[in-house]
């Protein structure tokens, strides 16, 4: 598989399965001094820094089994004949500090609902981060709108607020910031720009449960926030998602749209279906799993933050290793992934692929993360469709292609290194293993090429 297409989900699966299985049978060495760090790289036949398995993910809570069996036996499996989805919505809204929550079938469907209800329609444009999972692009295309990318701030891995306004025009309707990797975007700047240009803000918080911007949970800082509960996520249910918001009328419309357009709350009708909609509902089983998983979320989030901050302190002075930065307004990150940048000029110009392979062989599963997906075929497939040719002028589509250049994001895609959130659930000495492994690779940099 091409390294640029080794997605977060592939990486999370490998980190918790194949990579660990490959190293688990080896003895655990003790690297306590510089001479051991400088010994032969594991990828070249040396002893790895670590063979002890990392925490697996997801973690099942057996106390959830009886409630799930009870629902199974009842036959009330969908939300129209049960109460568990509504119960989860109430609890998740309270946890997030939001007035309302709508549970959905996935994070992708949550984004589609939010875009539709906030008026994103055919021919509109939406400002989007280019460094994100492909679903963030796809939901805009599926809304028959144009995702217009603002370049990335490589230091924070987030959309660069300084690049947003230059992308706004008369067709722009929304800003869709992504708290990618669980690191909050600069919501002060984004909301100020949105207010200035009368735009809505939809937060893609699909990797940012419990992350905070100035004490407020990510997903509650814009007009609507969207979450994912896919299997790799910190709050997992296999699949699932949620929309959170504080405006009752907007949330009523979200509910109606996700339930085939049926009346709900302020969305009224004397008969039939008053509005367009589709089936994007969560199942009862998913809600039960999520309520069980919620019990561990706060403690896990705190542990990830403590370990991430400690790891940063241990690797920040290794030449060529540049840990991510958090904006001043971040009061807590979620750390769905721990990212840093690899500067090959400090490693004898060894390509990142060599560094990743060497670090993985030392017992630290890692990935290069997202590639420049805006150069994949999906954009041209959309722009060449008859629908987009009707919606946008030839001049606009030509300009869009010319402007499809994001040098800062390109550089980040070449330099990024990800470490899975499950590694951050280990103990502080385990973070020392990660730092020691990185140091060992640096000490042997002349042998990487």
C-alpha positions as a Markdown table, in Angstrom:
| # | Residue | x | y | z |
|---|---|---|---|---|
| 1 | Unk | 0.0 | 0.0 | 0.0 |
| 2 | Unk | 1.3 | 3.5 | -0.9 |
| 3 | Unk | 2.5 | 5.3 | 2.3 |
| 4 | Unk | 0.4 | 8.3 | 1.4 |
| 5 | Unk | -2.7 | 6.2 | 1.4 |
| 6 | Unk | -2.0 | 4.4 | 4.7 |
| 7 | Unk | -5.0 | 5.8 | 6.4 |
| 8 | Unk | -5.6 | 6.4 | 10.1 |
| 9 | Unk | -7.9 | 3.4 | 10.2 |
| 10 | Unk | -5.3 | 1.1 | 8.6 |
| 11 | Unk | -2.7 | 2.5 | 11.0 |
| 12 | Unk | -4.9 | 2.0 | 14.1 |
| 13 | Unk | -5.5 | -1.6 | 13.1 |
| 14 | Unk | -1.9 | -2.3 | 12.4 |
| 15 | Unk | -0.8 | -0.7 | 15.7 |
| 16 | Unk | -3.1 | -2.9 | 17.7 |
| 17 | Unk | -2.6 | -6.1 | 15.8 |
| 18 | Unk | 0.0 | -6.9 | 13.2 |
| 19 | Unk | 2.9 | -4.8 | 14.3 |
| 20 | Unk | 2.5 | -5.8 | 18.0 |
| 21 | Unk | 2.1 | -9.5 | 17.0 |
| 22 | Unk | 5.3 | -9.3 | 15.0 |
| 23 | Unk | 7.4 | -8.1 | 18.0 |
| 24 | Unk | 5.6 | -9.6 | 21.0 |
| 25 | Unk | 7.6 | -12.8 | 21.0 |
| 26 | Unk | 11.0 | -11.1 | 21.5 |
| 27 | Unk | 12.7 | -10.5 | 24.8 |
| 28 | Unk | 12.4 | -7.1 | 26.4 |
| 29 | Unk | 15.7 | -5.3 | 26.5 |
| 30 | Unk | 16.6 | -2.6 | 29.0 |
| 31 | Unk | 18.0 | 0.5 | 27.3 |
| 32 | Unk | 19.2 | 2.7 | 30.1 |
| 33 | Unk | 22.2 | 4.5 | 28.7 |
| 34 | Unk | 23.6 | 6.2 | 25.6 |
| 35 | Unk | 25.8 | 3.3 | 24.7 |
| 36 | Unk | 22.8 | 1.0 | 24.4 |
| 37 | Unk | 20.9 | 3.6 | 22.4 |
| 38 | Unk | 23.7 | 3.8 | 19.9 |
| 39 | Unk | 23.7 | 0.0 | 19.4 |
| 40 | Unk | 22.7 | -1.7 | 16.1 |
| 41 | Unk | 19.2 | -0.8 | 14.8 |
| 42 | Unk | 16.6 | -3.6 | 15.1 |
| 43 | Unk | 15.8 | -3.3 | 11.4 |
| 44 | Unk | 19.4 | -4.3 | 10.7 |
| 45 | Unk | 19.4 | -7.2 | 13.1 |
| 46 | Unk | 19.9 | -5.5 | 16.5 |
| 47 | Unk | 17.8 | -5.9 | 19.6 |
| 48 | Unk | 14.7 | -3.7 | 19.6 |
| 49 | Unk | 14.1 | -1.1 | 22.3 |
| 50 | Unk | 10.8 | -2.7 | 23.1 |
| 51 | Unk | 9.0 | -6.0 | 22.6 |
| 52 | Unk | 6.4 | -5.6 | 25.3 |
| 53 | Unk | 2.9 | -5.2 | 23.8 |
| 54 | Unk | 1.2 | -1.9 | 23.8 |
| 55 | Unk | -2.4 | -1.4 | 25.1 |
| 56 | Unk | -5.0 | -2.8 | 22.6 |
| 57 | Unk | -8.0 | -0.9 | 21.4 |
| 58 | Unk | -11.0 | -0.9 | 21.7 |
| 59 | Unk | -11.5 | -2.2 | 25.2 |
| 60 | Unk | -14.7 | -4.1 | 26.0 |
| 61 | Unk | -16.6 | -3.6 | 29.2 |
| 62 | Unk | -18.3 | -6.9 | 30.1 |
| 63 | Unk | -20.9 | -5.0 | 32.2 |
| 64 | Unk | -22.5 | -3.9 | 29.0 |
| 65 | Unk | -23.4 | -7.4 | 27.9 |
| 66 | Unk | -26.5 | -7.9 | 30.0 |
| 67 | Unk | -28.2 | -4.6 | 28.8 |
| 68 | Unk | -27.4 | -5.5 | 25.2 |
| 69 | Unk | -28.8 | -9.0 | 25.6 |
| 70 | Unk | -31.9 | -7.5 | 27.1 |
| 71 | Unk | -32.5 | -5.3 | 24.1 |
| 72 | Unk | -31.8 | -8.3 | 21.8 |
| 73 | Unk | -34.4 | -10.4 | 23.5 |
| 74 | Unk | -36.9 | -7.5 | 23.5 |
| 75 | Unk | -36.9 | -7.2 | 19.7 |
| 76 | Unk | -36.9 | -3.4 | 20.1 |
| 77 | Unk | -33.7 | -2.9 | 18.0 |
| 78 | Unk | -34.2 | 0.5 | 16.4 |
| 79 | Unk | -34.7 | 3.8 | 18.0 |
| 80 | Unk | -38.4 | 4.1 | 17.0 |
| 81 | Unk | -39.2 | 1.2 | 19.4 |
| 82 | Unk | -36.7 | 1.8 | 22.2 |
| 83 | Unk | -35.3 | 4.4 | 24.6 |
| 84 | Unk | -31.5 | 3.7 | 24.6 |
| 85 | Unk | -30.6 | 6.1 | 21.8 |
| 86 | Unk | -32.4 | 9.0 | 23.4 |
| 87 | Unk | -30.8 | 8.1 | 26.7 |
| 88 | Unk | -27.4 | 8.3 | 25.1 |
| 89 | Unk | -28.2 | 11.6 | 23.4 |
| 90 | Unk | -29.1 | 13.1 | 26.7 |
| 91 | Unk | -25.9 | 11.8 | 28.4 |
| 92 | Unk | -23.6 | 12.8 | 25.6 |
| 93 | Unk | -25.1 | 16.4 | 25.4 |
| 94 | Unk | -24.5 | 16.7 | 29.1 |
| 95 | Unk | -20.9 | 15.4 | 28.8 |
| 96 | Unk | -20.2 | 17.9 | 25.9 |
| 97 | Unk | -21.8 | 20.8 | 27.6 |
| 98 | Unk | -24.3 | 21.2 | 24.7 |
| 99 | Unk | -28.1 | 21.7 | 24.9 |
| 100 | Unk | -28.9 | 18.9 | 22.5 |
| 101 | Unk | -27.4 | 15.9 | 20.8 |
| 102 | Unk | -28.6 | 13.8 | 17.9 |
| 103 | Unk | -27.2 | 10.3 | 17.5 |
| 104 | Unk | -26.5 | 9.3 | 13.9 |
| 105 | Unk | -25.3 | 6.2 | 11.9 |
| 106 | Unk | -21.7 | 7.6 | 11.5 |
| 107 | Unk | -19.6 | 10.7 | 11.7 |
| 108 | Unk | -20.0 | 11.1 | 7.9 |
| 109 | Unk | -23.8 | 11.1 | 8.2 |
| 110 | Unk | -23.5 | 13.6 | 11.1 |
| 111 | Unk | -21.6 | 16.0 | 8.8 |
| 112 | Unk | -24.1 | 15.5 | 6.0 |
| 113 | Unk | -26.9 | 16.3 | 8.3 |
| 114 | Unk | -25.2 | 19.4 | 9.6 |
| 115 | Unk | -24.4 | 20.7 | 6.1 |
| 116 | Unk | -27.9 | 20.2 | 4.9 |
| 117 | Unk | -29.7 | 21.7 | 7.9 |
| 118 | Unk | -27.4 | 24.8 | 7.9 |
| 119 | Unk | -28.3 | 25.4 | 4.3 |
| 120 | Unk | -25.3 | 24.2 | 2.3 |
| 121 | Unk | -26.7 | 23.4 | -1.1 |
| 122 | Unk | -25.9 | 22.9 | -4.8 |
| 123 | Unk | -23.5 | 25.5 | -6.1 |
| 124 | Unk | -22.3 | 26.7 | -2.7 |
| 125 | Unk | -18.7 | 26.7 | -1.5 |
| 126 | Unk | -17.3 | 25.5 | 1.9 |
| 127 | Unk | -13.9 | 26.4 | 3.3 |
| 128 | Unk | -12.2 | 23.1 | 4.4 |
| 129 | Unk | -8.9 | 22.0 | 5.9 |
| 130 | Unk | -6.8 | 19.9 | 3.4 |
| 131 | Unk | -5.2 | 17.8 | 6.2 |
| 132 | Unk | -8.1 | 15.5 | 7.2 |
| 133 | Unk | -9.8 | 12.2 | 6.6 |
| 134 | Unk | -11.4 | 12.0 | 3.2 |
| 135 | Unk | -14.9 | 12.1 | 4.6 |
| 136 | Unk | -14.6 | 15.8 | 5.3 |
| 137 | Unk | -14.1 | 16.4 | 1.5 |
| 138 | Unk | -16.7 | 13.9 | 0.5 |
| 139 | Unk | -19.6 | 15.3 | 2.5 |
| 140 | Unk | -19.2 | 18.7 | 0.7 |
| 141 | Unk | -19.1 | 17.0 | -2.7 |
| 142 | Unk | -22.2 | 14.9 | -1.7 |
| 143 | Unk | -23.9 | 18.1 | -0.9 |
| 144 | Unk | -23.2 | 19.3 | -4.5 |
| 145 | Unk | -21.0 | 22.1 | -3.1 |
| 146 | Unk | -17.3 | 22.8 | -3.7 |
| 147 | Unk | -14.8 | 22.1 | -0.9 |
| 148 | Unk | -12.3 | 25.0 | -1.1 |
| 149 | Unk | -9.1 | 24.3 | 0.8 |
| 150 | Unk | -7.2 | 26.7 | 3.0 |
| 151 | Unk | -3.6 | 25.7 | 3.6 |
| 152 | Unk | -2.4 | 24.0 | 6.7 |
| 153 | Unk | -0.3 | 25.4 | 9.6 |
| 154 | Unk | 2.4 | 22.7 | 9.7 |
| 155 | Unk | 3.3 | 23.5 | 13.3 |
| 156 | Unk | -0.2 | 22.7 | 14.6 |
| 157 | Unk | -1.4 | 20.3 | 11.9 |
| 158 | Unk | -4.6 | 22.5 | 11.7 |
| 159 | Unk | -6.2 | 24.7 | 9.1 |
| 160 | Unk | -4.3 | 28.0 | 9.0 |
| 161 | Unk | -6.6 | 30.9 | 9.9 |
| 162 | Unk | -4.3 | 33.3 | 7.9 |
| 163 | Unk | -5.2 | 31.5 | 4.7 |
| 164 | Unk | -9.0 | 31.4 | 5.1 |
| 165 | Unk | -10.2 | 34.9 | 4.1 |
| 166 | Unk | -8.4 | 34.8 | 0.7 |
| 167 | Unk | -10.5 | 31.8 | -0.2 |
| 168 | Unk | -13.9 | 33.4 | 0.6 |
| 169 | Unk | -16.1 | 34.6 | -2.2 |
| 170 | Unk | -19.8 | 35.4 | -2.9 |
| 171 | Unk | -20.6 | 31.7 | -3.0 |
| 172 | Unk | -19.0 | 30.7 | 0.3 |
| 173 | Unk | -21.5 | 29.6 | 2.9 |
| 174 | Unk | -19.6 | 27.9 | 5.6 |
| 175 | Unk | -16.2 | 27.1 | 7.3 |
| 176 | Unk | -15.7 | 23.5 | 8.1 |
| 177 | Unk | -12.7 | 23.4 | 10.5 |
| 178 | Unk | -11.3 | 19.9 | 11.5 |
| 179 | Unk | -9.9 | 19.3 | 15.0 |
| 180 | Unk | -7.7 | 16.8 | 13.3 |
| 181 | Unk | -5.8 | 14.2 | 15.4 |
| 182 | Unk | -7.8 | 15.5 | 18.3 |
| 183 | Unk | -5.9 | 18.8 | 18.4 |
| 184 | Unk | -8.2 | 21.8 | 18.5 |
| 185 | Unk | -8.2 | 24.3 | 15.6 |
| 186 | Unk | -8.0 | 28.0 | 16.3 |
| 187 | Unk | -11.6 | 28.6 | 17.0 |
| 188 | Unk | -11.3 | 32.3 | 18.0 |
| 189 | Unk | -9.9 | 33.2 | 14.6 |
| 190 | Unk | -12.2 | 31.0 | 12.7 |
| 191 | Unk | -15.4 | 32.2 | 14.4 |
| 192 | Unk | -14.3 | 35.9 | 14.0 |
| 193 | Unk | -13.8 | 35.3 | 10.2 |
| 194 | Unk | -17.1 | 33.6 | 10.0 |
| 195 | Unk | -18.9 | 36.4 | 11.8 |
| 196 | Unk | -17.3 | 39.0 | 9.6 |
| 197 | Unk | -18.4 | 37.3 | 6.4 |
| 198 | Unk | -21.8 | 36.0 | 7.7 |
| 199 | Unk | -20.8 | 32.3 | 7.4 |
| 200 | Unk | -21.8 | 29.3 | 9.5 |
| 201 | Unk | -19.2 | 27.2 | 11.3 |
| 202 | Unk | -19.5 | 23.4 | 11.4 |
| 203 | Unk | -16.9 | 21.7 | 13.5 |
| 204 | Unk | -15.6 | 18.4 | 12.4 |
| 205 | Unk | -14.8 | 17.0 | 15.8 |
| 206 | Unk | -14.8 | 13.4 | 14.7 |
| 207 | Unk | -11.4 | 12.9 | 16.3 |
| 208 | Unk | -11.8 | 15.4 | 19.2 |
| 209 | Unk | -14.1 | 14.0 | 21.9 |
| 210 | Unk | -13.4 | 15.8 | 25.2 |
| 211 | Unk | -10.9 | 18.2 | 23.6 |
| 212 | Unk | -11.4 | 21.8 | 24.7 |
| 213 | Unk | -11.0 | 25.3 | 23.4 |
| 214 | Unk | -10.9 | 27.8 | 26.3 |
| 215 | Unk | -12.7 | 25.4 | 28.5 |
| 216 | Unk | -15.5 | 24.6 | 26.1 |
| 217 | Unk | -15.7 | 21.2 | 24.5 |
| 218 | Unk | -14.7 | 21.1 | 20.8 |
| 219 | Unk | -17.9 | 20.6 | 18.8 |
| 220 | Unk | -19.8 | 23.2 | 20.9 |
| 221 | Unk | -17.8 | 26.3 | 19.8 |
| 222 | Unk | -19.3 | 26.7 | 16.3 |
| 223 | Unk | -22.9 | 26.5 | 15.0 |
| 224 | Unk | -22.9 | 22.7 | 15.0 |
| 225 | Unk | -20.4 | 20.0 | 15.9 |
| 226 | Unk | -20.0 | 16.5 | 14.5 |
| 227 | Unk | -18.5 | 13.4 | 16.1 |
| 228 | Unk | -17.6 | 9.9 | 15.0 |
| 229 | Unk | -17.8 | 6.7 | 17.1 |
| 230 | Unk | -16.1 | 4.4 | 14.6 |
| 231 | Unk | -14.2 | 1.4 | 15.9 |
| 232 | Unk | -10.8 | 3.2 | 16.2 |
| 233 | Unk | -12.3 | 6.2 | 18.1 |
| 234 | Unk | -11.9 | 7.1 | 21.7 |
| 235 | Unk | -15.6 | 6.5 | 22.2 |
| 236 | Unk | -16.2 | 3.5 | 19.9 |
| 237 | Unk | -19.3 | 1.6 | 18.9 |
| 238 | Unk | -18.1 | 0.0 | 15.6 |
| 239 | Unk | -19.9 | 2.8 | 13.7 |
| 240 | Unk | -21.9 | 5.7 | 14.9 |
| 241 | Unk | -21.8 | 9.5 | 15.1 |
| 242 | Unk | -23.5 | 12.6 | 16.6 |
| 243 | Unk | -24.4 | 16.2 | 16.0 |
| 244 | Unk | -24.4 | 18.5 | 18.9 |
| 245 | Unk | -25.9 | 22.0 | 19.1 |
| 246 | Unk | -27.6 | 24.7 | 21.3 |
| 247 | Unk | -30.3 | 25.9 | 19.0 |
| 248 | Unk | -33.5 | 23.9 | 19.5 |
| 249 | Unk | -35.0 | 24.8 | 16.1 |
| 250 | Unk | -31.8 | 23.7 | 14.2 |
| 251 | Unk | -31.6 | 20.5 | 16.2 |
| 252 | Unk | -35.3 | 19.7 | 15.5 |
| 253 | Unk | -34.5 | 20.0 | 11.8 |
| 254 | Unk | -31.5 | 17.8 | 12.2 |
| 255 | Unk | -33.7 | 15.1 | 13.9 |
| 256 | Unk | -36.4 | 15.4 | 11.2 |
| 257 | Unk | -33.8 | 15.1 | 8.4 |
| 258 | Unk | -32.1 | 12.1 | 9.9 |
| 259 | Unk | -35.4 | 10.3 | 10.3 |
| 260 | Unk | -36.8 | 10.3 | 6.8 |
| 261 | Unk | -38.2 | 13.9 | 7.1 |
| 262 | Unk | -40.7 | 13.0 | 9.7 |
| 263 | Unk | -42.1 | 15.8 | 11.9 |
| 264 | Unk | -40.2 | 16.5 | 15.1 |
| 265 | Unk | -40.5 | 19.3 | 17.6 |
| 266 | Unk | -40.8 | 22.6 | 15.8 |
| 267 | Unk | -40.8 | 20.7 | 12.4 |
| 268 | Unk | -44.6 | 20.2 | 12.2 |
| 269 | Unk | -47.0 | 18.9 | 9.6 |
| 270 | Unk | -50.7 | 18.1 | 9.6 |
| 271 | Unk | -49.9 | 14.8 | 7.8 |
| 272 | Unk | -47.2 | 13.0 | 6.0 |
| 273 | Unk | -43.6 | 14.3 | 5.6 |
| 274 | Unk | -43.0 | 18.1 | 5.9 |
| 275 | Unk | -39.4 | 18.1 | 4.7 |
| 276 | Unk | -36.8 | 16.1 | 2.8 |
| 277 | Unk | -34.9 | 13.5 | 4.8 |
| 278 | Unk | -33.2 | 10.1 | 4.8 |
| 279 | Unk | -32.5 | 7.3 | 7.3 |
| 280 | Unk | -29.3 | 8.2 | 9.2 |
| 281 | Unk | -30.4 | 6.8 | 12.6 |
| 282 | Unk | -28.3 | 5.1 | 15.3 |
| 283 | Unk | -29.2 | 1.7 | 16.5 |
| 284 | Unk | -30.1 | 0.7 | 20.1 |
| 285 | Unk | -27.0 | -1.6 | 20.4 |
| 286 | Unk | -24.6 | 1.2 | 19.4 |
| 287 | Unk | -26.1 | 3.5 | 22.1 |
| 288 | Unk | -25.7 | 0.9 | 24.8 |
| 289 | Unk | -22.0 | 0.3 | 23.8 |
| 290 | Unk | -21.4 | 4.0 | 23.8 |
| 291 | Unk | -22.9 | 4.5 | 27.3 |
| 292 | Unk | -20.6 | 1.8 | 28.5 |
| 293 | Unk | -17.6 | 3.3 | 26.8 |
| 294 | Unk | -18.3 | 6.7 | 28.2 |
| 295 | Unk | -17.4 | 5.5 | 31.7 |
| 296 | Unk | -13.7 | 5.4 | 30.8 |
| 297 | Unk | -13.5 | 8.5 | 28.5 |
| 298 | Unk | -12.6 | 11.1 | 31.1 |
| 299 | Unk | -9.8 | 9.1 | 32.7 |
| 300 | Unk | -8.5 | 8.0 | 29.3 |
| 301 | Unk | -8.4 | 11.5 | 28.0 |
| 302 | Unk | -6.5 | 12.7 | 31.0 |
| 303 | Unk | -4.0 | 9.9 | 30.7 |
| 304 | Unk | -3.4 | 10.6 | 27.0 |
| 305 | Unk | -2.8 | 14.3 | 27.7 |
| 306 | Unk | -0.3 | 13.6 | 30.6 |
| 307 | Unk | 1.6 | 11.0 | 28.5 |
| 308 | Unk | 1.6 | 13.2 | 25.4 |
| 309 | Unk | 3.0 | 16.2 | 27.3 |
| 310 | Unk | 5.6 | 14.0 | 28.9 |
| 311 | Unk | 6.6 | 12.5 | 25.5 |
| 312 | Unk | 6.9 | 16.0 | 24.0 |
| 313 | Unk | 9.3 | 16.9 | 26.8 |
| 314 | Unk | 11.4 | 13.8 | 26.1 |
| 315 | Unk | 11.7 | 14.2 | 22.3 |
| 316 | Unk | 11.7 | 18.0 | 21.7 |
| 317 | Unk | 15.4 | 18.3 | 21.8 |
| 318 | Unk | 16.2 | 15.4 | 19.4 |
| 319 | Unk | 17.5 | 17.0 | 16.3 |
| 320 | Unk | 15.1 | 16.7 | 13.3 |
| 321 | Unk | 12.2 | 15.8 | 15.5 |
| 322 | Unk | 9.6 | 18.6 | 15.8 |
| 323 | Unk | 6.6 | 17.9 | 18.1 |
| 324 | Unk | 3.3 | 19.5 | 17.2 |
| 325 | Unk | 2.3 | 22.8 | 18.8 |
| 326 | Unk | -1.0 | 23.6 | 20.5 |
| 327 | Unk | -2.6 | 27.0 | 20.1 |
| 328 | Unk | -2.7 | 29.3 | 23.2 |
| 329 | Unk | -6.5 | 28.7 | 23.4 |
| 330 | Unk | -6.3 | 24.9 | 23.8 |
| 331 | Unk | -7.1 | 23.9 | 27.3 |
| 332 | Unk | -7.1 | 20.2 | 26.5 |
| 333 | Unk | -6.4 | 18.0 | 23.4 |
| 334 | Unk | -7.9 | 14.6 | 22.7 |
| 335 | Unk | -4.8 | 13.0 | 21.1 |
| 336 | Unk | -6.5 | 10.6 | 18.8 |
| 337 | Unk | -3.0 | 10.5 | 17.4 |
| 338 | Unk | 0.3 | 12.0 | 18.6 |
| 339 | Unk | 2.0 | 13.8 | 15.8 |
| 340 | Unk | 5.5 | 15.2 | 15.2 |
| 341 | Unk | 7.4 | 16.2 | 12.1 |
| 342 | Unk | 10.5 | 14.4 | 10.8 |
| 343 | Unk | 13.2 | 16.6 | 9.3 |
| 344 | Unk | 15.3 | 14.4 | 7.1 |
| 345 | Unk | 18.1 | 16.9 | 6.8 |
| 346 | Unk | 19.0 | 16.0 | 10.4 |
| 347 | Unk | 19.0 | 12.3 | 9.6 |
| 348 | Unk | 21.6 | 12.3 | 6.7 |
| 349 | Unk | 18.7 | 13.0 | 4.3 |
| 350 | Unk | 17.2 | 9.5 | 4.9 |
| 351 | Unk | 13.7 | 9.5 | 3.5 |
| 352 | Unk | 10.8 | 9.4 | 6.1 |
| 353 | Unk | 10.0 | 5.8 | 5.0 |
| 354 | Unk | 13.4 | 4.7 | 6.3 |
| 355 | Unk | 12.8 | 6.4 | 9.6 |
| 356 | Unk | 9.3 | 4.9 | 10.0 |
| 357 | Unk | 10.5 | 1.4 | 9.2 |
| 358 | Unk | 13.4 | 1.8 | 11.7 |
| 359 | Unk | 11.2 | 3.2 | 14.5 |
| 360 | Unk | 8.6 | 0.4 | 13.9 |
| 361 | Unk | 11.3 | -2.2 | 14.1 |
| 362 | Unk | 12.3 | -0.8 | 17.5 |
| 363 | Unk | 8.8 | -1.7 | 18.8 |
| 364 | Unk | 7.1 | 1.7 | 18.3 |
| 365 | Unk | 4.3 | 1.4 | 15.7 |
| 366 | Unk | 4.1 | 4.6 | 13.6 |
| 367 | Unk | 2.7 | 5.9 | 10.4 |
| 368 | Unk | 3.2 | 8.8 | 7.9 |
| 369 | Unk | -0.4 | 9.7 | 8.1 |
| 370 | Unk | -2.4 | 11.5 | 5.4 |
| 371 | Unk | -1.2 | 12.2 | 1.9 |
| 372 | Unk | -2.2 | 15.1 | -0.4 |
| 373 | Unk | -5.7 | 13.7 | -1.0 |
| 374 | Unk | -6.7 | 16.7 | -3.0 |
| 375 | Unk | -4.6 | 15.2 | -5.8 |
| 376 | Unk | -6.6 | 12.0 | -5.8 |
| 377 | Unk | -9.1 | 11.2 | -8.5 |
| 378 | Unk | -12.2 | 12.2 | -6.5 |
| 379 | Unk | -11.8 | 15.9 | -7.2 |
| 380 | Unk | -11.5 | 15.5 | -10.9 |
| 381 | Unk | -14.3 | 13.0 | -10.9 |
| 382 | Unk | -16.6 | 15.6 | -9.3 |
| 383 | Unk | -15.4 | 18.5 | -11.4 |
| 384 | Unk | -15.9 | 16.6 | -14.6 |
| 385 | Unk | -19.4 | 15.4 | -13.7 |
| 386 | Unk | -22.4 | 16.9 | -15.6 |
| 387 | Unk | -23.8 | 18.2 | -12.4 |
| 388 | Unk | -20.8 | 20.3 | -11.5 |
| 389 | Unk | -20.5 | 21.6 | -15.0 |
| 390 | Unk | -24.0 | 22.9 | -14.7 |
| 391 | Unk | -23.5 | 24.3 | -11.2 |
| 392 | Unk | -20.2 | 26.1 | -11.8 |
| 393 | Unk | -18.9 | 28.1 | -14.7 |
| 394 | Unk | -15.9 | 26.8 | -16.7 |
| 395 | Unk | -13.9 | 29.8 | -15.5 |
| 396 | Unk | -14.6 | 28.9 | -11.9 |
| 397 | Unk | -13.7 | 25.2 | -12.3 |
| 398 | Unk | -10.5 | 26.2 | -14.1 |
| 399 | Unk | -9.6 | 28.6 | -11.4 |
| 400 | Unk | -10.3 | 26.0 | -8.8 |
| 401 | Unk | -7.9 | 23.6 | -10.5 |
| 402 | Unk | -5.2 | 26.3 | -10.7 |
| 403 | Unk | -5.6 | 27.2 | -7.0 |
| 404 | Unk | -5.4 | 23.5 | -5.9 |
| 405 | Unk | -1.9 | 24.2 | -4.6 |
| 406 | Unk | -1.1 | 23.9 | -0.9 |
| 407 | Unk | 2.7 | 24.0 | -0.3 |
| 408 | Unk | 2.5 | 23.9 | 3.5 |
| 409 | Unk | 0.2 | 20.9 | 3.6 |
| 410 | Unk | 2.3 | 19.2 | 1.0 |
| 411 | Unk | 5.3 | 19.6 | 3.2 |
| 412 | Unk | 3.4 | 18.4 | 6.3 |
| 413 | Unk | 2.3 | 15.3 | 4.3 |
| 414 | Unk | 6.0 | 14.6 | 3.6 |
| 415 | Unk | 7.2 | 15.1 | 7.2 |
| 416 | Unk | 4.4 | 14.0 | 9.5 |
| 417 | Unk | 4.8 | 11.0 | 11.8 |
| 418 | Unk | 1.8 | 9.6 | 13.8 |
| 419 | Unk | 1.8 | 7.5 | 17.0 |
| 420 | Unk | -1.5 | 5.8 | 17.9 |
| 421 | Unk | -3.6 | 7.0 | 20.8 |
| 422 | Unk | -3.5 | 3.5 | 22.3 |
| 423 | Unk | 0.2 | 3.9 | 23.0 |
| 424 | Unk | -0.6 | 6.9 | 25.1 |
| 425 | Unk | -2.7 | 4.7 | 27.4 |
| 426 | Unk | 0.4 | 3.0 | 28.6 |
| 427 | Unk | 2.6 | 4.2 | 31.6 |
| 428 | Unk | 5.1 | 7.0 | 31.7 |
| 429 | Unk | 8.1 | 4.5 | 31.4 |
| 430 | Unk | 6.5 | 3.3 | 28.2 |
| 431 | Unk | 6.8 | 6.9 | 26.9 |
| 432 | Unk | 10.5 | 6.7 | 27.7 |
| 433 | Unk | 10.6 | 3.6 | 25.4 |
| 434 | Unk | 9.2 | 5.7 | 22.5 |
| 435 | Unk | 11.7 | 8.5 | 23.2 |
| 436 | Unk | 14.6 | 6.1 | 23.5 |
| 437 | Unk | 13.7 | 4.4 | 20.3 |
| 438 | Unk | 13.6 | 7.8 | 18.4 |
| 439 | Unk | 16.9 | 8.7 | 20.0 |
| 440 | Unk | 18.4 | 5.4 | 18.9 |
| 441 | Unk | 17.3 | 5.9 | 15.3 |
| 442 | Unk | 18.8 | 9.4 | 15.4 |
| 443 | Unk | 22.1 | 8.0 | 16.8 |
| 444 | Unk | 22.2 | 5.5 | 13.9 |
| 445 | Unk | 21.1 | 8.0 | 11.3 |
| 446 | Unk | 24.2 | 7.4 | 9.2 |
| 447 | Unk | 22.9 | 3.8 | 8.7 |
| 448 | Unk | 19.4 | 4.7 | 7.5 |
| 449 | Unk | 20.1 | 5.5 | 3.9 |
